[in-house]
Amino acid sequence: MSAKYTINVLIDPAQVEILRKGGFKLCLAKDTNHDVDVIWQAAE
């Protein structure tokens, strides 16, 4: 069984649309020996 983690991300509601228009997407990445991989990305 794998471990279960919870991450809470707080973004000012006034900034959400600005971030979307700027092309930003929420994701989690891991760095293994300077090799970075996205392990999760938010759905639109």
LINBEL-V870786 format. One line per field, one symbol per residue. phi: phi as a letter, one per 20 degrees, with the letter a starting at -180 (. if undefined). psi: psi as a letter, one per 20 degrees, with the letter a starting at -180 (. if undefined). burial: 1 if it has 16 or more other ideal C-beta (glycine too) atoms within 10 Angstrom, else 0. A space follows every 10 residues. Layout:
phi->???
psi->???
burial->???
//
This chain:
phi->.efdcccddd cggfegffff fenfcfbdcc dclmdecfdb cfef
psi->pqqpqppppo pphhighggg hijqqprpqq ooljopppiq pqq.
burial->0000000000 0000000000 0000000000 0000000000 0000
//
